[in-house]
Amino acid sequence: MKKIISVIMFFALISGLAACAGSTGSDNIETKSSVETEGSHKDEGATEAENASDMSEATSEGSSVEQAADNNQTTKDVLVVYFSATGTTKGVAEKIAAAADADIYEIKAVNEYTEDDLNWHDSDSRTTKEQNDEEARPEIGSAEITPEKYSTIYIGYPIWWGEEPRIMDTFVESYNFDGINMVPFCTSGGSGIGRSGQNLADNAGSGNWLDGKRFSTGVSEEDIREWISELFNY
Ligand SMILES: Cc1cc2nc3c(=O)[nH]c(=O)nc-3n(C[C@H](O)[C@H](O)[C@H](O)COP(=O)(O)O)c2cc1C
């Protein structure tokens, strides 16, 4: 009899665990869909069908969707947004996120940049053509964010031809940043941040834009903490 009871208890335990695993998955799906439906995305006129197809594209991006889902659930009020073609800006963005205890979100192009695309020696490469065209707006493939949840957004990118990559303009033109401190930062082969921060502020048309800063790859977290405390006069 004891044996039968233990067998029944074993199966009850297994089915309980299976139910838990199942509910975690569906919670994720709900969070992802709420990321898509709420928020202050400027293109509110998009149809449900368009949103659904955006979602399936975003889902294929995997980690970006997960990051956006995390953003949706978090209680943090600082966000680090970055675009990075070869990983340098990503490294700095991660240090800023650690120093500021912030969420982090990667802007990814629908068509990611290949080595050929990034060839600045080629006057016909994708980046050369995009940077020569102030109106170019490469499409973003990562999931949407909900900027209004944050009081401060750090926004990072590599310098391309002395300016912000055009995909950063796509990003800032997609949202309303009213009431949010916007802090540009960049990495480069040596150029300063130049007029890129001002370009972003002008194109965004909303947000409280602070002076930006250029960082080198090896910047320490301590230097970043100092920069943050100077920014906000802590
Ligand atoms: C198309 C292109 C244009 C660039 N233009 C500049 C530039 O004008 N000045 C500069 O100092 N570095 C320039 N760089 C170098 C990048 O800014 C630098 O390598 C940056 O740290 C790369 O960041 P990432 O790894 O996050 O993409 C350029 C790089 C590329 C691919």
Ligand as a Chemical Component Dictionary entry (heavy atoms), coordinates in Angstrom:
data_LIG
# 
_chem_comp.id                   LIG 
_chem_comp.type                 NON-POLYMER 
_chem_comp.pdbx_formal_charge   0 
_chem_comp.three_letter_code    LIG 
# 
loop_
_chem_comp_atom.comp_id 
_chem_comp_atom.atom_id 
_chem_comp_atom.alt_atom_id 
_chem_comp_atom.type_symbol 
_chem_comp_atom.charge 
_chem_comp_atom.model_Cartn_x 
_chem_comp_atom.model_Cartn_y 
_chem_comp_atom.model_Cartn_z 
_chem_comp_atom.pdbx_ordinal 
LIG C1  C1  C 0 31.698 53.110 -41.846 1  
LIG C2  C2  C 0 32.573 53.530 -40.709 2  
LIG C3  C3  C 0 32.928 54.846 -40.559 3  
LIG C4  C4  C 0 33.751 55.250 -39.498 4  
LIG N1  N1  N 0 34.033 56.582 -39.366 5  
LIG C5  C5  C 0 34.809 56.964 -38.328 6  
LIG C6  C6  C 0 35.114 58.339 -38.146 7  
LIG O1  O1  O 0 34.661 59.231 -38.895 8  
LIG N2  N2  N 0 35.929 58.686 -37.115 9  
LIG C7  C7  C 0 36.454 57.735 -36.257 10 
LIG O2  O2  O 0 37.191 58.095 -35.367 11 
LIG N3  N3  N 0 36.161 56.431 -36.408 12 
LIG C8  C8  C 0 35.343 56.020 -37.407 13 
LIG N4  N4  N 0 35.026 54.701 -37.532 14 
LIG C9  C9  C 0 35.526 53.737 -36.525 15 
LIG C10 C10 C 0 34.427 53.408 -35.486 16 
LIG O3  O3  O 0 33.809 54.567 -34.983 17 
LIG C11 C11 C 0 35.019 52.648 -34.300 18 
LIG O4  O4  O 0 35.722 51.546 -34.736 19 
LIG C12 C12 C 0 33.941 52.255 -33.310 20 
LIG O5  O5  O 0 34.498 52.100 -32.025 21 
LIG C13 C13 C 0 33.220 50.968 -33.713 22 
LIG O6  O6  O 0 32.210 50.712 -32.793 23 
LIG P1  P1  P 0 31.369 49.347 -32.800 24 
LIG O7  O7  O 0 32.377 48.231 -32.637 25 
LIG O8  O8  O 0 30.466 49.442 -31.629 26 
LIG O9  O9  O 0 30.664 49.260 -34.105 27 
LIG C14 C14 C 0 34.229 54.290 -38.576 28 
LIG C15 C15 C 0 33.876 52.952 -38.737 29 
LIG C16 C16 C 0 33.061 52.572 -39.777 30 
LIG C17 C17 C 0 32.658 51.118 -39.914 31 
# 
loop_
_chem_comp_bond.comp_id 
_chem_comp_bond.atom_id_1 
_chem_comp_bond.atom_id_2 
_chem_comp_bond.value_order 
_chem_comp_bond.pdbx_ordinal 
LIG C1  C2  SING 1  
LIG C2  C3  SING 2  
LIG C2  C16 DOUB 3  
LIG C3  C4  DOUB 4  
LIG C4  N1  SING 5  
LIG C4  C14 SING 6  
LIG N1  C5  DOUB 7  
LIG C5  C6  SING 8  
LIG C5  C8  SING 9  
LIG C6  O1  DOUB 10 
LIG C6  N2  SING 11 
LIG N2  C7  SING 12 
LIG C7  O2  DOUB 13 
LIG C7  N3  SING 14 
LIG N3  C8  DOUB 15 
LIG C8  N4  SING 16 
LIG N4  C9  SING 17 
LIG N4  C14 SING 18 
LIG C9  C10 SING 19 
LIG C10 O3  SING 20 
LIG C10 C11 SING 21 
LIG C11 O4  SING 22 
LIG C11 C12 SING 23 
LIG C12 O5  SING 24 
LIG C12 C13 SING 25 
LIG C13 O6  SING 26 
LIG O6  P1  SING 27 
LIG P1  O7  DOUB 28 
LIG P1  O8  SING 29 
LIG P1  O9  SING 30 
LIG C14 C15 DOUB 31 
LIG C15 C16 SING 32 
LIG C16 C17 SING 33 
# 
